[in-house]
Amino acid sequence: MPNLTTHINFIKYLTNKKYNNYDLNYLVLGSIAPDYYFIFNNEKKGCLSHFEETINDESNLDIFNSKILKLNVNHFKKSYIVGYYSHLWLDNYFYNNCDKFTIINNNFSTTLLRKFLKENIKIYDLKSTRELINSISISPNNSDFNDILPISLNKSIHLLNDLKFKSLISPLELSCPTVIENSSYNKFLLEAANSFYLP
């Protein structure tokens, strides 16, 4: 499952393509919202917020589309919903396409390779998104968002504030071997952004 900074990095790719008519603040908040309960260790609610029955399932985008994506809401709510949808969509995309990663150093056990790949991606995403993460600023006073999705706007703001703190103290240099080049990873995200669509 992609980490929070990957989802924010993906939003950057989307807004560089054809989704720049949404509010960037709410897109970003929506894009991290589904992971709230996983970050705070509640797997059951985490599955519900991802529209999954179990943690090993893909997100059920059909249910999301039929119940939420088509709602007639204001610009900010729509941006939050699209960000949320992008998270679920990207989780599914990673699940089905992670074999497309171009690994340049495969001399490790599967466990170590996964660990190093995750660390490489985390650093690349953080370098790309740290400035954006720290520029997002929304006051937690939009209680009418609470009935739209399993994760309220206020919970998403809490998650963002936690991420802001961690992003500022996290190193930006790899502490493990490079197993995927940043350019190759960027190409993967660009392909994902080019494949993304709203039904």
MDTraj code that builds the backbone (N, CA, C; nanometers):
import mdtraj as md
import numpy as np

residues = "MET PRO ASN LEU THR THR HIS ILE ASN PHE ILE LYS TYR LEU THR ASN LYS LYS TYR ASN ASN TYR ASP LEU ASN TYR LEU VAL LEU GLY SER ILE ALA PRO ASP TYR TYR PHE ILE PHE ASN ASN GLU LYS LYS GLY CYS LEU SER HIS PHE GLU GLU THR ILE ASN ASP GLU SER ASN LEU ASP ILE PHE ASN SER LYS ILE LEU LYS LEU ASN VAL ASN HIS PHE LYS LYS SER TYR ILE VAL GLY TYR TYR SER HIS LEU TRP LEU ASP ASN TYR PHE TYR ASN ASN CYS ASP LYS PHE THR ILE ILE ASN ASN ASN PHE SER THR THR LEU LEU ARG LYS PHE LEU LYS GLU ASN ILE LYS ILE TYR ASP LEU LYS SER THR ARG GLU LEU ILE ASN SER ILE SER ILE SER PRO ASN ASN SER ASP PHE ASN ASP ILE LEU PRO ILE SER LEU ASN LYS SER ILE HIS LEU LEU ASN ASP LEU LYS PHE LYS SER LEU ILE SER PRO LEU GLU LEU SER CYS PRO THR VAL ILE GLU ASN SER SER TYR ASN LYS PHE LEU LEU GLU ALA ALA ASN SER PHE TYR LEU PRO".split()
xyz = np.array([
    [0.0845, -0.1180, 0.0000],
    [0.0000, 0.0000, 0.0000],
    [0.0890, 0.1244, 0.0000],
    [0.0647, 0.2181, -0.0897],
    [0.1447, 0.3416, -0.0935],
    [0.1330, 0.4206, 0.0359],
    [0.2409, 0.4922, 0.0708],
    [0.2357, 0.5727, 0.1925],
    [0.1704, 0.7084, 0.1638],
    [0.1516, 0.7872, 0.2701],
    [0.0801, 0.9143, 0.2561],
    [0.1474, 1.0083, 0.1569],
    [0.2804, 1.0155, 0.1622],
    [0.3498, 1.1069, 0.0716],
    [0.3379, 1.0623, -0.0738],
    [0.3221, 0.9328, -0.0967],
    [0.2994, 0.8842, -0.2334],
    [0.1655, 0.9364, -0.2851],
    [0.0640, 0.9326, -0.2002],
    [-0.0673, 0.9816, -0.2420],
    [-0.0638, 1.1316, -0.2705],
    [0.0124, 1.2055, -0.1910],
    [0.0241, 1.3495, -0.2145],
    [0.1043, 1.3761, -0.3415],
    [0.2094, 1.2986, -0.3632],
    [0.2883, 1.3115, -0.4858],
    [0.2007, 1.2838, -0.6083],
    [0.1137, 1.1844, -0.5959],
    [0.0225, 1.1509, -0.7055],
    [-0.0715, 1.2681, -0.7349],
    [-0.1182, 1.3368, -0.6311],
    [-0.2028, 1.4550, -0.6508],
    [-0.1265, 1.5598, -0.7313],
    [0.0030, 1.5761, -0.7026],
    [0.0834, 1.6715, -0.7800],
    [0.0835, 1.6344, -0.9280],
    [0.0968, 1.5062, -0.9566],
    [0.0940, 1.4618, -1.0962],
    [-0.0425, 1.4867, -1.1589],
    [-0.1485, 1.4624, -1.0840],
    [-0.2829, 1.4838, -1.1381],
    [-0.3086, 1.6308, -1.1672],
    [-0.2650, 1.7193, -1.0769],
    [-0.2906, 1.8617, -1.0986],
    [-0.2022, 1.9172, -1.2088],
    [-0.0945, 1.8479, -1.2404],
    [-0.0132, 1.8879, -1.3552],
    [-0.0736, 1.8375, -1.4858],
    [-0.1702, 1.7487, -1.4749],
    [-0.2351, 1.6948, -1.5938],
    [-0.3662, 1.7701, -1.6187],
    [-0.4773, 1.7143, -1.5713],
    [-0.6076, 1.7719, -1.6059],
    [-0.6988, 1.7949, -1.4860],
    [-0.6449, 1.7849, -1.3659],
    [-0.7285, 1.7978, -1.2470],
    [-0.6944, 1.9220, -1.1656],
    [-0.6453, 2.0258, -1.2330],
    [-0.6069, 2.1471, -1.1610],
    [-0.7250, 2.2407, -1.1363],
    [-0.8459, 2.1994, -1.1744],
    [-0.9628, 2.2831, -1.1467],
    [-1.0251, 2.2505, -1.0111],
    [-0.9656, 2.1562, -0.9372],
    [-1.0116, 2.1263, -0.8022],
    [-0.9267, 2.2049, -0.7027],
    [-0.9770, 2.2188, -0.5802],
    [-0.9026, 2.2890, -0.4759],
    [-0.7905, 2.1989, -0.4238],
    [-0.6668, 2.2435, -0.4377],
    [-0.5509, 2.1614, -0.4035],
    [-0.5496, 2.1227, -0.2558],
    [-0.5872, 2.2139, -0.1674],
    [-0.5887, 2.1837, -0.0242],
    [-0.6801, 2.0651, 0.0063],
    [-0.8001, 2.0691, -0.0487],
    [-0.8963, 1.9633, -0.0202],
    [-0.8637, 1.8347, -0.0957],
    [-0.8052, 1.8471, -0.2135],
    [-0.7585, 1.7269, -0.2840],
    [-0.6563, 1.6522, -0.1989],
    [-0.5593, 1.7260, -0.1447],
    [-0.4543, 1.6637, -0.0637],
    [-0.5143, 1.6004, 0.0613],
    [-0.6024, 1.6729, 0.1295],
    [-0.6632, 1.6174, 0.2505],
    [-0.7444, 1.4918, 0.2197],
    [-0.8169, 1.4935, 0.1101],
    [-0.8915, 1.3742, 0.0706],
    [-0.7990, 1.2589, 0.0354],
    [-0.6847, 1.2923, -0.0240],
    [-0.5935, 1.1868, -0.0705],
    [-0.5244, 1.1116, 0.0427],
    [-0.5184, 1.1712, 0.1615],
    [-0.4566, 1.1003, 0.2746],
    [-0.5604, 1.0422, 0.3701],
    [-0.6838, 1.0894, 0.3603],
    [-0.7886, 1.0528, 0.4566],
    [-0.8077, 0.9025, 0.4763],
    [-0.8148, 0.8203, 0.3716],
    [-0.8464, 0.6788, 0.3937],
    [-0.7505, 0.6058, 0.4864],
    [-0.6272, 0.6537, 0.4985],
    [-0.5291, 0.5830, 0.5822],
    [-0.5360, 0.6196, 0.7298],
    [-0.6287, 0.7067, 0.7671],
    [-0.6353, 0.7533, 0.9057],
    [-0.6333, 0.6377, 1.0055],
    [-0.7230, 0.5419, 0.9874],
    [-0.7332, 0.4339, 1.0861],
    [-0.6175, 0.3355, 1.0771],
    [-0.5587, 0.3184, 0.9588],
    [-0.4404, 0.2323, 0.9500],
    [-0.3218, 0.2961, 1.0220],
    [-0.3063, 0.4280, 1.0079],
    [-0.1975, 0.4982, 1.0756],
    [-0.2123, 0.4850, 1.2268],
    [-0.3376, 0.4897, 1.2738],
    [-0.3627, 0.4814, 1.4179],
    [-0.4095, 0.3420, 1.4606],
    [-0.3714, 0.2425, 1.3806],
    [-0.3795, 0.1004, 1.4179],
    [-0.5194, 0.0485, 1.4487],
    [-0.6129, 0.0781, 1.3608],
    [-0.7452, 0.0180, 1.3713],
    [-0.7775, -0.0442, 1.2350],
    [-0.7369, -0.1697, 1.2201],
    [-0.7470, -0.2360, 1.0890],
    [-0.8919, -0.2496, 1.0424],
    [-0.9832, -0.2808, 1.1341],
    [-1.1225, -0.3001, 1.0954],
    [-1.1810, -0.1721, 1.0349],
    [-1.1631, -0.0592, 1.1047],
    [-1.2132, 0.0675, 1.0519],
    [-1.1329, 0.1108, 0.9298],
    [-1.0041, 0.0731, 0.9252],
    [-0.9213, 0.1041, 0.8084],
    [-0.9752, 0.0382, 0.6833],
    [-1.0217, -0.0860, 0.6970],
    [-1.0816, -0.1556, 0.5821],
    [-1.2105, -0.0863, 0.5387],
    [-1.2922, -0.0462, 0.6348],
    [-1.4160, 0.0246, 0.6019],
    [-1.3870, 0.1551, 0.5288],
    [-1.2849, 0.2272, 0.5752],
    [-1.2529, 0.3559, 0.5119],
    [-1.1928, 0.3378, 0.3731],
    [-1.1460, 0.2156, 0.3437],
    [-1.0925, 0.1843, 0.2103],
    [-1.1939, 0.1099, 0.1232],
    [-1.3155, 0.0940, 0.1744],
    [-1.4193, 0.0224, 0.1003],
    [-1.3731, -0.1192, 0.0667],
    [-1.3158, -0.1847, 0.1671],
    [-1.2666, -0.3219, 0.1559],
    [-1.3337, -0.4067, 0.2644],
    [-1.3418, -0.5371, 0.2383],
    [-1.3896, -0.6275, 0.3427],
    [-1.2741, -0.6730, 0.4307],
    [-1.1570, -0.6996, 0.3681],
    [-1.0379, -0.7370, 0.4442],
    [-0.9199, -0.6555, 0.3931],
    [-0.8116, -0.6565, 0.4697],
    [-0.6944, -0.5762, 0.4346],
    [-0.6285, -0.6239, 0.3053],
    [-0.6554, -0.7462, 0.2642],
    [-0.5961, -0.8010, 0.1421],
    [-0.6798, -0.7754, 0.0170],
    [-0.7958, -0.7132, 0.0341],
    [-0.8832, -0.6841, -0.0802],
    [-0.8413, -0.5550, -0.1490],
    [-0.8872, -0.5396, -0.2722],
    [-0.8768, -0.4100, -0.3392],
    [-0.9957, -0.3246, -0.2960],
    [-0.9778, -0.1936, -0.3024],
    [-1.0889, -0.1034, -0.2714],
    [-1.2000, -0.1220, -0.3741],
    [-1.3232, -0.1233, -0.3279],
    [-1.4377, -0.1407, -0.4163],
    [-1.4783, -0.0043, -0.4717],
    [-1.4222, 0.0293, -0.5856],
    [-1.4486, 0.1603, -0.6459],
    [-1.5911, 0.1722, -0.6978],
    [-1.6546, 0.0600, -0.7322],
    [-1.7930, 0.0648, -0.7812],
    [-1.8866, 0.1167, -0.6726],
    [-1.8669, 0.0690, -0.5495],
    [-1.9507, 0.1167, -0.4387],
    [-1.9247, 0.2644, -0.4140],
    [-1.7972, 0.3027, -0.4147],
    [-1.7620, 0.4433, -0.3940],
    [-1.8268, 0.5303, -0.5021],
    [-1.8165, 0.4855, -0.6265],
    [-1.8722, 0.5623, -0.7381],
    [-2.0223, 0.5808, -0.7239],
    [-2.0928, 0.4727, -0.6939],
    [-2.2388, 0.4780, -0.6911],
    [-2.2922, 0.5559, -0.5715],
    [-2.2206, 0.5530, -0.4585],
    [-2.2725, 0.6166, -0.3376],
    [-2.2168, 0.7559, -0.3120],
    [-2.0965, 0.7846, -0.3600],
    [-2.0296, 0.9080, -0.3174],
    [-1.9840, 0.9969, -0.4319],
    [-1.9192, 0.9388, -0.5317],
    [-1.8565, 1.0199, -0.6359],
    [-1.9565, 1.1060, -0.7121],
    [-2.0787, 1.0593, -0.7226],
    [-2.1798, 1.1312, -0.8012],
    [-2.2595, 1.2332, -0.7187],
    [-2.2257, 1.2482, -0.5907],
    [-2.3002, 1.3420, -0.5066],
    [-2.2903, 1.4846, -0.5609],
    [-2.3988, 1.5562, -0.5510],
    [-2.4014, 1.6969, -0.5926],
    [-2.3614, 1.7821, -0.4721],
    [-2.2341, 1.8205, -0.4670],
    [-2.1801, 1.8933, -0.3522],
    [-2.1032, 2.0162, -0.4010],
    [-2.0636, 2.1014, -0.3064],
    [-1.9905, 2.2212, -0.3455],
    [-1.8474, 2.1882, -0.3896],
    [-1.7777, 2.2883, -0.4377],
    [-1.6442, 2.2731, -0.4961],
    [-1.5448, 2.2098, -0.3989],
    [-1.5474, 2.2517, -0.2727],
    [-1.4508, 2.2023, -0.1747],
    [-1.4788, 2.0568, -0.1379],
    [-1.6047, 2.0244, -0.1193],
    [-1.6405, 1.8861, -0.0888],
    [-1.6069, 1.7948, -0.2068],
    [-1.6362, 1.8438, -0.3271],
    [-1.6050, 1.7645, -0.4469],
    [-1.4544, 1.7394, -0.4558],
    [-1.3743, 1.8397, -0.4246],
    [-1.2287, 1.8245, -0.4278],
    [-1.1836, 1.7200, -0.3251],
    [-1.2439, 1.7232, -0.2072],
    [-1.2116, 1.6255, -0.1026],
    [-1.2486, 1.4843, -0.1478],
    [-1.3671, 1.4720, -0.2076],
    [-1.4135, 1.3416, -0.2565],
    [-1.3213, 1.2888, -0.3670],
    [-1.2832, 1.3752, -0.4610],
    [-1.1939, 1.3323, -0.5703],
    [-1.0576, 1.2916, -0.5148],
    [-1.0075, 1.3669, -0.4157],
    [-0.8819, 1.3277, -0.3513],
    [-0.8935, 1.1914, -0.2849],
    [-1.0037, 1.1682, -0.2157],
    [-1.0289, 1.0402, -0.1494],
    [-1.0330, 0.9271, -0.2526],
    [-1.1064, 0.9526, -0.3610],
    [-1.1155, 0.8532, -0.4689],
    [-0.9778, 0.8231, -0.5268],
    [-0.8950, 0.9273, -0.5457],
    [-0.7618, 0.9072, -0.6030],
    [-0.6786, 0.8148, -0.5148],
    [-0.6983, 0.8246, -0.3833],
    [-0.6264, 0.7373, -0.2901],
    [-0.6642, 0.5911, -0.3141],
    [-0.7946, 0.5648, -0.3163],
    [-0.8407, 0.4272, -0.3368],
    [-0.7960, 0.3745, -0.4724],
    [-0.8055, 0.4600, -0.5743],
    [-0.7660, 0.4201, -0.7097],
    [-0.6167, 0.3876, -0.7143],
    [-0.5339, 0.4715, -0.6515],
    [-0.3893, 0.4494, -0.6553],
    [-0.3502, 0.3245, -0.5769],
    [-0.4171, 0.2981, -0.4650],
    [-0.3916, 0.1734, -0.3921],
    [-0.4126, 0.0542, -0.4851],
    [-0.5249, 0.0538, -0.5573],
    [-0.5533, -0.0555, -0.6506],
    [-0.4502, -0.0607, -0.7630],
    [-0.4100, 0.0566, -0.8120],
    [-0.3117, 0.0620, -0.9204],
    [-0.1787, 0.0024, -0.8752],
    [-0.1327, 0.0387, -0.7573],
    [-0.0078, -0.0178, -0.7041],
    [-0.0201, -0.1688, -0.6921],
    [-0.1318, -0.2151, -0.6389],
    [-0.1539, -0.3575, -0.6183],
    [-0.1414, -0.4351, -0.7494],
    [-0.1925, -0.3768, -0.8565],
    [-0.1946, -0.4460, -0.9853],
    [-0.0753, -0.4162, -1.0759],
    [0.0075, -0.3163, -1.0412],
    [0.1141, -0.2739, -1.1326],
    [0.2527, -0.2621, -1.0699],
    [0.2678, -0.2990, -0.9430],
    [0.3986, -0.2807, -0.8797],
    [0.5072, -0.3679, -0.9443],
    [0.4671, -0.4667, -1.0222],
    [0.5667, -0.5474, -1.0939],
    [0.6318, -0.4681, -1.2076],
    [0.5805, -0.3486, -1.2352],
    [0.6383, -0.2644, -1.3405],
    [0.7578, -0.1824, -1.2915],
    [0.7835, -0.1844, -1.1595],
    [0.8999, -0.1125, -1.1088],
    [1.0272, -0.1680, -1.1713],
    [1.1149, -0.0785, -1.2156],
    [1.2429, -0.1196, -1.2719],
    [1.3457, -0.1259, -1.1595],
    [1.3711, -0.2459, -1.1119],
    [1.4655, -0.2668, -1.0011],
    [1.6070, -0.2703, -1.0585],
    [1.6967, -0.1902, -1.0014],
    [1.8338, -0.1838, -1.0538],
    [1.9331, -0.2623, -0.9687],
    [1.8905, -0.3044, -0.8510],
    [1.9796, -0.3808, -0.7632],
    [1.8966, -0.4886, -0.6962],
    [1.9049, -0.6079, -0.7510],
    [1.8179, -0.7168, -0.7082],
    [1.8947, -0.8247, -0.6329],
    [2.0008, -0.7868, -0.5657],
    [2.0859, -0.8840, -0.4970],
    [2.0477, -0.9014, -0.3502],
    [1.9189, -0.8874, -0.3204],
    [1.8732, -0.8963, -0.1826],
    [1.7592, -0.9972, -0.1726],
    [1.7352, -1.0423, -0.0522],
    [1.6198, -1.1293, -0.0289],
    [1.4930, -1.0497, -0.0603],
    [1.3833, -1.1193, -0.0818],
    [1.2567, -1.0536, -0.1126],
    [1.2174, -0.9565, -0.0019],
    [1.2386, -0.9978, 0.1221],
    [1.2030, -0.9124, 0.2365],
    [1.2852, -0.7844, 0.2362],
    [1.4156, -0.7963, 0.2170],
    [1.5021, -0.6779, 0.2155],
    [1.4718, -0.5898, 0.0955],
    [1.4487, -0.6525, -0.0194],
    [1.4191, -0.5749, -0.1398],
    [1.2938, -0.4909, -0.1201],
    [1.1898, -0.5493, -0.0630],
    [1.0665, -0.4745, -0.0362],
    [1.0930, -0.3590, 0.0608],
    [1.1708, -0.3872, 0.1633],
    [1.2036, -0.2842, 0.2624],
    [1.2795, -0.1686, 0.1976],
    [1.3791, -0.2006, 0.1143],
    [1.4592, -0.0969, 0.0488],
    [1.3767, -0.0191, -0.0538],
    [1.2911, -0.0908, -0.1263],
    [1.2048, -0.0251, -0.2246],
    [1.1119, 0.0746, -0.1558],
    [1.0539, 0.0325, -0.0451],
    [0.9649, 0.1200, 0.0303],
    [1.0398, 0.2439, 0.0795],
    [1.1628, 0.2241, 0.1269],
    [1.2438, 0.3363, 0.1757],
    [1.2829, 0.4305, 0.0618],
    [1.3217, 0.3744, -0.0536],
    [1.3551, 0.4573, -0.1702],
    [1.2367, 0.5452, -0.2093],
    [1.1206, 0.4839, -0.2219],
    [1.0005, 0.5559, -0.2631],
    [0.9632, 0.6624, -0.1601],
    [0.9741, 0.6280, -0.0336],
    [0.9409, 0.7233, 0.0725],
    [1.0271, 0.8493, 0.0624],
    [1.1561, 0.8323, 0.0388],
    [1.2469, 0.9475, 0.0276],
    [1.2154, 1.0285, -0.0981],
    [1.1931, 0.9614, -0.2110],
    [1.1612, 1.0325, -0.3350],
    [1.0326, 1.1148, -0.3192],
    [0.9311, 1.0516, -0.2576],
    [0.8044, 1.1220, -0.2382],
    [0.8205, 1.2402, -0.1433],
    [0.8937, 1.2198, -0.0359],
    [0.9112, 1.3262, 0.0623],
    [0.9845, 1.4455, 0.0023],
    [1.0875, 1.4184, -0.0770],
    [1.1595, 1.5278, -0.1433],
    [1.0661, 1.6070, -0.2343],
    [0.9763, 1.5369, -0.2997],
    [0.8865, 1.6006, -0.3956],
    [0.7702, 1.6740, -0.3293],
    [0.7324, 1.6311, -0.2082],
    [0.6070, 1.6820, -0.1504],
    [0.6232, 1.7638, -0.0224],
    [0.7419, 1.7683, 0.0344],
    [0.7580, 1.8341, 0.1648],
    [0.7050, 1.9779, 0.1627],
    [0.7378, 2.0517, 0.0591],
    [0.6925, 2.1911, 0.0500],
    [0.5409, 2.1993, 0.0414],
    [0.4805, 2.1124, -0.0402],
    [0.3347, 2.1123, -0.0537],
    [0.2689, 2.0729, 0.0787],
    [0.3198, 1.9700, 0.1429],
    [0.2636, 1.9244, 0.2704],
    [0.2546, 2.0397, 0.3692],
    [0.3606, 2.1169, 0.3759],
    [0.3664, 2.2241, 0.4753],
    [0.2952, 2.3512, 0.4313],
    [0.2470, 2.3548, 0.3068],
    [0.1724, 2.4716, 0.2594],
    [0.0221, 2.4561, 0.2788],
    [-0.0254, 2.3335, 0.3040],
    [-0.1690, 2.3095, 0.3196],
    [-0.2143, 2.3635, 0.4545],
    [-0.3187, 2.4451, 0.4508],
    [-0.3685, 2.5041, 0.5749],
    [-0.5192, 2.5228, 0.5654],
    [-0.5912, 2.4400, 0.6422],
    [-0.7373, 2.4504, 0.6485],
    [-0.7781, 2.4383, 0.7940],
    [-0.8647, 2.5270, 0.8391],
    [-0.9116, 2.5219, 0.9773],
    [-1.0128, 2.4093, 0.9939],
    [-1.0044, 2.3356, 1.1036],
    [-1.0986, 2.2241, 1.1260],
    [-1.2343, 2.2733, 1.1751],
    [-1.3087, 2.3365, 1.0873],
    [-1.4402, 2.3879, 1.1269],
    [-1.5497, 2.3517, 1.0273],
    [-1.5200, 2.2597, 0.9396],
    [-1.6171, 2.2217, 0.8360],
    [-1.6883, 2.0927, 0.8763],
    [-1.7722, 2.1012, 0.9788],
    [-1.8363, 1.9815, 1.0324],
    [-1.9313, 1.9172, 0.9314],
    [-1.9775, 1.9938, 0.8331],
    [-2.0695, 1.9366, 0.7345],
    [-2.0007, 1.8387, 0.6408],
    [-1.8679, 1.8265, 0.6482],
    [-1.7964, 1.7258, 0.5710],
    [-1.8122, 1.5873, 0.6333],
    [-1.8509, 1.5822, 0.7597],
    [-1.8454, 1.4571, 0.8352],
    [-1.9397, 1.3494, 0.7835],
    [-2.0440, 1.3868, 0.7144],
    [-2.1413, 1.2881, 0.6693],
    [-2.1133, 1.2344, 0.5286],
    [-2.0069, 1.2825, 0.4653],
    [-1.9817, 1.2427, 0.3275],
    [-1.9091, 1.1092, 0.3192],
    [-1.8022, 1.0949, 0.3948],
    [-1.7111, 0.9810, 0.3819],
    [-1.6798, 0.9211, 0.5182],
    [-1.6245, 0.7999, 0.5216],
    [-1.5903, 0.7381, 0.6505],
    [-1.4885, 0.8177, 0.7324],
    [-1.4075, 0.9014, 0.6670],
    [-1.3096, 0.9822, 0.7388],
    [-1.3483, 1.1290, 0.7259],
    [-1.3721, 1.1927, 0.8387],
    [-1.4121, 1.3329, 0.8379],
    [-1.2956, 1.4220, 0.7973],
    [-1.3284, 1.5424, 0.7580],
    [-1.2254, 1.6398, 0.7243],
    [-1.1360, 1.6677, 0.8451],
    [-1.1953, 1.6748, 0.9639],
    [-1.1172, 1.7028, 1.0844],
    [-1.0136, 1.5934, 1.1113],
    [-1.0516, 1.4676, 1.0895],
    [-0.9559, 1.3578, 1.1070],
    [-0.8429, 1.3689, 1.0044],
    [-0.8771, 1.4078, 0.8831],
    [-0.7762, 1.4239, 0.7790],
    [-0.6801, 1.5374, 0.8138],
    [-0.7325, 1.6461, 0.8696],
    [-0.6474, 1.7575, 0.9120],
    [-0.5534, 1.7124, 1.0227],
    [-0.6048, 1.6329, 1.1152],
    [-0.5206, 1.5775, 1.2229],
    [-0.4077, 1.4933, 1.1635],
    [-0.4420, 1.4106, 1.0654],
    [-0.3414, 1.3269, 0.9994],
    [-0.2376, 1.4122, 0.9272],
    [-0.2825, 1.5172, 0.8606],
    [-0.1911, 1.6066, 0.7907],
    [-0.0958, 1.6755, 0.8882],
    [-0.1476, 1.7226, 1.0005],
    [-0.0620, 1.7895, 1.0989],
    [0.0446, 1.6950, 1.1527],
    [0.0078, 1.5696, 1.1731],
    [0.1043, 1.4682, 1.2153],
    [0.2104, 1.4482, 1.1071],
    [0.1656, 1.4443, 0.9818],
    [0.2574, 1.4271, 0.8690],
    [0.3494, 1.5478, 0.8535],
    [0.2966, 1.6674, 0.8748],
    [0.3793, 1.7883, 0.8665],
    [0.4965, 1.7792, 0.9632],
    [0.4681, 1.7427, 1.0860],
    [0.5732, 1.7317, 1.1872],
    [0.6769, 1.6275, 1.1450],
    [0.6293, 1.5102, 1.1039],
    [0.7216, 1.4026, 1.0657],
    [0.8028, 1.4393, 0.9428],
    [0.7410, 1.5120, 0.8486],
    [0.8140, 1.5469, 0.7256],
    [0.9285, 1.6428, 0.7544],
    [0.9110, 1.7275, 0.8543],
    [1.0149, 1.8256, 0.8863],
    [1.1355, 1.7633, 0.9563],
    [1.1138, 1.6529, 1.0276],
    [1.2251, 1.5910, 1.1001],
    [1.2816, 1.4688, 1.0269],
    [1.2169, 1.4288, 0.9182],
    [1.2631, 1.3115, 0.8430],
    [1.3819, 1.3478, 0.7542],
    [1.4825, 1.2604, 0.7479],
    [1.5949, 1.2865, 0.6577],
    [1.5517, 1.2733, 0.5122],
    [1.6235, 1.3419, 0.4242],
    [1.5920, 1.3363, 0.2811],
    [1.6955, 1.2553, 0.2035],
    [1.7812, 1.1874, 0.2745],
    [1.8827, 1.1040, 0.2102],
    [1.8551, 0.9577, 0.2403],
    [1.8839, 0.8731, 0.1434],
    [1.8640, 0.7293, 0.1620],
    [1.9605, 0.6742, 0.2660],
    [1.9102, 0.5887, 0.3503],
    [1.9947, 0.5196, 0.4479],
    [2.0073, 0.3721, 0.4130],
    [1.9718, 0.3393, 0.2887],
    [1.9772, 0.2005, 0.2409],
    [2.0217, 0.2031, 0.0951],
    [2.0506, 0.0876, 0.0367],
    [2.0898, 0.0849, -0.1050],
    [1.9785, 0.1358, -0.1967],
    [2.0177, 0.1952, -0.3084],
    [1.9218, 0.2365, -0.4109],
    [1.8811, 0.1139, -0.4914],
    [1.7511, 0.0864, -0.4938],
    [1.7024, -0.0285, -0.5708],
    [1.6125, 0.0153, -0.6868],
    [1.5716, 0.1427, -0.6856],
    [1.4965, 0.1991, -0.7975],
    [1.5400, 0.3443, -0.8128],
    [1.5648, 0.3857, -0.9345],
    [1.6051, 0.5239, -0.9597],
    [1.4838, 0.6165, -0.9480],
    [1.5089, 0.7366, -0.9020],
    [1.4014, 0.8341, -0.8884],
    [1.3318, 0.8584, -1.0220],
    [1.4072, 0.8649, -1.1296],
    [1.3483, 0.8890, -1.2622],
    [1.2541, 0.7756, -1.3030],
    [1.2921, 0.6538, -1.2681],
    [1.2080, 0.5391, -1.2997],
    [1.0790, 0.5420, -1.2184],
    [1.0909, 0.5788, -1.0919],
    [0.9730, 0.5898, -1.0066],
    [0.8819, 0.7023, -1.0554],
    [0.9407, 0.8157, -1.0942],
    [0.8608, 0.9258, -1.1480],
    [0.7846, 0.8833, -1.2727],
    [0.8493, 0.8039, -1.3559],
    [0.7838, 0.7535, -1.4771],
    [0.6639, 0.6655, -1.4400],
    [0.6798, 0.5844, -1.3373],
    [0.5705, 0.4990, -1.2906],
    [0.4519, 0.5843, -1.2455],
    [0.4792, 0.6894, -1.1665],
    [0.3716, 0.7763, -1.1192],
    [0.3055, 0.8528, -1.2344],
    [0.3856, 0.8931, -1.3320],
    [0.3303, 0.9628, -1.4482],
    [0.2375, 0.8696, -1.5261],
    [0.2778, 0.7451, -1.5437],
    [0.1922, 0.6475, -1.6113],
    [0.0623, 0.6269, -1.5337],
    [0.0736, 0.6244, -1.4014],
    [-0.0463, 0.6107, -1.3183],
    [-0.1381, 0.7306, -1.3388],
    [-0.0810, 0.8505, -1.3360],
    [-0.1612, 0.9721, -1.3546],
    [-0.2276, 0.9738, -1.4918],
    [-0.1568, 0.9256, -1.5923],
    [-0.2142, 0.9206, -1.7276],
    [-0.3270, 0.8184, -1.7377],
    [-0.3235, 0.7170, -1.6502],
    [-0.4274, 0.6134, -1.6504],
    [-0.5477, 0.6491, -1.5647],
    [-0.5288, 0.7464, -1.4755],
    [-0.6353, 0.7811, -1.3811],
    [-0.7546, 0.8434, -1.4540],
    [-0.8727, 0.8081, -1.4071],
    [-0.9948, 0.8656, -1.4646],
    [-1.1036, 0.8715, -1.3583],
    [-1.1945, 0.9636, -1.3760],
    [-1.3134, 0.9710, -1.2922],
    [-1.4312, 0.9197, -1.3741],
    [-1.5023, 0.8220, -1.3230],
    [-1.6169, 0.7683, -1.3984],
    [-1.7273, 0.8713, -1.4166],
])
top = md.Topology()
chain = top.add_chain()
for i, resn in enumerate(residues, 1):
    res = top.add_residue(resn, chain, resSeq=i)
    for name in ("N", "CA", "C"):
        top.add_atom(name, md.element.get_by_symbol(name[0]), res)
traj = md.Trajectory(xyz[None], top)
